[in-house]
């Protein structure tokens, strides 16, 4: 299973299944957030993962590794995905009522059948100044 790789990971606030097999991602976040207050709550925190070619069934697990000294809820969502030759396999992970308690570098670690296949950083920094106004 070590050859299994994902093509992309997107973090967002909602994932919606549309007609015709389309998927809409709402509130897409970057890999770095500047926030003024903690904890940083998310009613829904979603991860959309697009994989390389998968043949057969693979069990995908998400581990969230917090910065040193930071405690987070013990969540480790896991679900099987089924792949077919020539088709793109996708994982959609939804965490309900998840909060980041403190600033720091959180790591989303992905396992496939118990083996780590990748890690993505999600940096949350405390911003002390005044937030800039939105640009239209």
KEGU-471788 format. One line per field, with one value per residue: residue in one letter; x, y, z of N, C-alpha, C in turn; residue number from 1. Coordinates in steps of 0.02 Angstrom, whole numbers, plus 50000, padded with zeros to 5 digits. Layout:
residues N
resn A:...
nX X:...
nY Y:...
nZ Z:...
caX X:...
caY Y:...
caZ Z:...
cX X:...
cY Y:...
cZ Z:...
resi NUM:...
END
This chain:
residues 136
resn X:X:X:X:X:X:X:X:X:X:X:X:X:X:X:X:X:X:X:X:X:X:X:X:X:X:X:X:X:X:X:X:X:X:X:X:X:X:X:X:X:X:X:X:X:X:X:X:X:X:X:X:X:X:X:X:X:X:X:X:X:X:X:X:X:X:X:X:X:X:X:X:X:X:X:X:X:X:X:X:X:X:X:X:X:X:X:X:X:X:X:X:X:X:X:X:X:X:X:X:X:X:X:X:X:X:X:X:X:X:X:X:X:X:X:X:X:X:X:X:X:X:X:X:X:X:X:X:X:X:X:X:X:X:X:X
nX 50041:50108:50129:50018:49952:49895:49819:49776:49730:49600:49542:49392:49234:49115:49049:48962:48862:48821:48704:48735:48858:48942:49037:49026:49127:49124:49173:49317:49475:49640:49808:49855:49797:49749:49698:49602:49549:49539:49461:49458:49318:49234:49084:49070:49206:49289:49375:49432:49490:49579:49625:49760:49756:49658:49638:49520:49472:49510:49555:49541:49612:49609:49722:49741:49868:49913:49996:50143:50106:49973:49807:49685:49519:49500:49493:49478:49437:49382:49363:49311:49364:49318:49399:49415:49487:49540:49453:49435:49468:49391:49398:49296:49297:49212:49209:49115:49073:49206:49350:49492:49601:49708:49840:49955:50047:49954:49941:49877:49868:49871:49819:49825:49755:49821:49950:50053:50025:50040:50058:49987:50011:49927:49923:49890:49885:49898:49831:49873:49850:49738:49614:49626:49518:49392:49420:49339
nY 49940:50056:50129:50203:50363:50529:50656:50786:50890:50974:51093:51139:51220:51157:51020:50979:50862:50854:50845:50725:50679:50780:50886:51011:51127:51223:51376:51368:51345:51411:51349:51416:51510:51666:51721:51806:51767:51631:51483:51419:51389:51269:51236:51139:51053:51012:50894:50866:50743:50695:50554:50457:50328:50197:50029:49917:49899:50017:50065:50221:50335:50476:50566:50691:50792:50888:51046:51041:51019:51056:51009:50915:50860:50683:50624:50515:50489:50363:50275:50161:50168:50139:50093:50102:50049:50183:50277:50419:50417:50476:50548:50608:50693:50737:50835:50867:51008:51045:51113:51218:51237:51322:51430:51373:51243:51126:50959:50866:50702:50567:50401:50247:50094:50075:50124:50267:50388:50519:50693:50847:51017:51131:51284:51390:51551:51675:51834:51992:52126:52243:52172:52172:52265:52193:52168:52221
nZ 50000:50006:49890:49868:49845:49879:49778:49804:49946:50018:50133:50209:50250:50224:50131:49989:49908:49742:49603:49474:49515:49551:49663:49784:49866:50010:50084:50075:50147:50173:50199:50306:50441:50509:50662:50789:50912:51029:51092:50921:50843:50737:50663:50565:50504:50364:50261:50102:50001:49862:49778:49702:49577:49637:49666:49711:49886:50013:50176:50245:50358:50467:50562:50683:50727:50859:50902:51008:51178:51169:51192:51107:51056:51053:50906:50770:50630:50516:50365:50237:50066:49899:49754:49574:49421:49317:49371:49479:49649:49797:49960:50088:50230:50374:50514:50654:50754:50793:50873:50873:51000:51028:50960:50831:50742:50668:50617:50487:50466:50357:50340:50252:50253:50376:50358:50352:50230:50198:50249:50299:50336:50445:50487:50620:50672:50799:50784:50825:50789:50706:50605:50427:50317:50212:50039:49895
caX 50000:50152:50127:49957:49965:49840:49836:49765:49689:49571:49507:49337:49183:49059:49053:48895:48856:48775:48680:48783:48922:48983:49046:49039:49162:49105:49217:49383:49525:49709:49847:49874:49743:49763:49637:49612:49528:49538:49468:49433:49270:49205:49026:49091:49272:49288:49434:49418:49552:49575:49678:49782:49716:49650:49603:49495:49449:49563:49529:49575:49605:49637:49749:49757:49923:49915:50062:50165:50075:49903:49761:49625:49477:49527:49454:49518:49388:49407:49311:49337:49347:49322:49425:49408:49535:49516:49410:49467:49438:49388:49377:49268:49295:49176:49212:49063:49088:49278:49380:49564:49603:49765:49877:50009:50046:49918:49958:49829:49906:49827:49840:49788:49765:49866:50016:50052:50037:50051:50042:49976:50013:49873:49952:49843:49924:49860:49843:49863:49829:49670:49607:49615:49451:49384:49427:49288
caY 50000:50115:50167:50244:50434:50574:50710:50850:50894:51041:51101:51186:51221:51113:50984:50962:50818:50882:50798:50707:50661:50840:50902:51082:51141:51289:51405:51336:51378:51401:51309:51461:51554:51717:51731:51849:51737:51558:51431:51432:51335:51256:51192:51083:51058:50960:50881:50834:50713:50661:50504:50428:50270:50146:49969:49881:49937:50042:50100:50285:50362:50542:50582:50762:50798:50958:51071:51015:51050:51073:50952:50919:50801:50623:50603:50478:50461:50312:50248:50128:50195:50088:50120:50064:50074:50237:50324:50455:50402:50535:50541:50669:50685:50792:50837:50912:51044:51039:51177:51222:51273:51369:51437:51325:51203:51063:50916:50816:50644:50520:50331:50201:50027:50077:50152:50339:50403:50590:50740:50916:51065:51180:51332:51440:51601:51729:51900:52042:52190:52248:52135:52217:52265:52152:52203:52199
caZ 50000:50010:49828:49867:49858:49864:49731:49838:50006:50028:50197:50198:50303:50206:50068:49966:49851:49692:49552:49422:49544:49567:49733:49796:49929:50034:50134:50068:50189:50155:50247:50361:50462:50559:50700:50847:50975:51036:51041:50854:50831:50671:50666:50523:50474:50313:50221:50038:49977:49797:49777:49639:49561:49688:49643:49770:49945:50056:50235:50254:50426:50480:50629:50691:50775:50881:50923:51073:51236:51156:51194:51064:51063:51022:50847:50721:50584:50470:50321:50177:50000:49847:49692:49512:49370:49275:49407:49534:49714:49841:50030:50115:50302:50406:50587:50681:50815:50809:50890:50884:51064:51035:50897:50820:50681:50673:50560:50465:50444:50323:50336:50209:50279:50433:50342:50339:50159:50189:50303:50278:50391:50451:50535:50647:50709:50833:50754:50877:50761:50681:50543:50371:50288:50152:49975:49846
cX 50043:50151:50066:49974:49901:49865:49829:49722:49665:49532:49453:49287:49121:49074:48982:48898:48803:48752:48735:48852:48967:48984:49060:49072:49146:49155:49286:49434:49595:49745:49871:49816:49770:49698:49652:49594:49529:49492:49437:49384:49249:49144:49037:49160:49279:49355:49413:49484:49539:49637:49701:49739:49717:49612:49583:49476:49510:49530:49572:49560:49639:49660:49762:49809:49927:49987:50079:50132:50002:49862:49702:49582:49508:49480:49502:49469:49420:49349:49343:49319:49359:49346:49413:49458:49503:49472:49449:49431:49443:49369:49350:49257:49262:49181:49160:49086:49160:49306:49456:49573:49656:49800:49931:50001:50013:49934:49902:49870:49857:49858:49795:49806:49820:49936:50009:50069:50046:50031:50034:49975:49954:49894:49900:49884:49878:49881:49824:49836:49757:49667:49595:49543:49449:49389:49375:49316
cY 50063:50157:50212:50316:50473:50630:50778:50842:50965:51040:51154:51180:51180:51081:50963:50917:50846:50828:50783:50692:50720:50851:50977:51089:51213:51313:51372:51378:51366:51359:51351:51507:51604:51731:51772:51816:51661:51540:51453:51376:51330:51212:51129:51099:50998:50955:50842:50809:50678:50617:50488:50366:50219:50089:49930:49928:49955:50077:50162:50312:50430:50545:50658:50767:50872:50980:51043:51055:51069:51009:50965:50857:50742:50600:50568:50446:50414:50287:50213:50168:50139:50120:50073:50091:50128:50288:50355:50437:50464:50514:50609:50658:50747:50784:50888:50942:51034:51108:51169:51265:51327:51376:51383:51288:51135:51023:50867:50759:50592:50450:50295:50131:50025:50104:50226:50351:50478:50631:50809:50961:51113:51227:51384:51487:51652:51795:51953:52109:52191:52212:52184:52211:52222:52195:52176:52194
cZ 50000:49946:49823:49886:49844:49819:49765:49900:50011:50093:50186:50255:50286:50139:50050:49905:49805:49644:49502:49450:49559:49642:49738:49864:49949:50087:50133:50106:50160:50208:50307:50377:50514:50596:50763:50913:50972:51094:50975:50836:50758:50681:50624:50497:50428:50277:50160:50011:49911:49791:49706:49627:49617:49657:49705:49826:49989:50116:50248:50324:50430:50552:50630:50746:50795:50895:50992:51129:51227:51155:51147:51076:51025:50966:50799:50671:50533:50429:50261:50115:49950:49783:49634:49462:49327:49308:49465:49599:49758:49911:50051:50190:50332:50482:50612:50746:50839:50823:50898:50946:51069:50967:50892:50754:50695:50610:50548:50435:50416:50321:50286:50230:50332:50419:50324:50265:50146:50249:50272:50340:50387:50507:50555:50691:50741:50802:50805:50851:50740:50614:50485:50345:50226:50090:49927:49778
resi 1:2:3:4:5:6:7:8:9:10:11:12:13:14:15:16:17:18:19:20:21:22:23:24:25:26:27:28:29:30:31:32:33:34:35:36:37:38:39:40:41:42:43:44:45:46:47:48:49:50:51:52:53:54:55:56:57:58:59:60:61:62:63:64:65:66:67:68:69:70:71:72:73:74:75:76:77:78:79:80:81:82:83:84:85:86:87:88:89:90:91:92:93:94:95:96:97:98:99:100:101:102:103:104:105:106:107:108:109:110:111:112:113:114:115:116:117:118:119:120:121:122:123:124:125:126:127:128:129:130:131:132:133:134:135:136
END
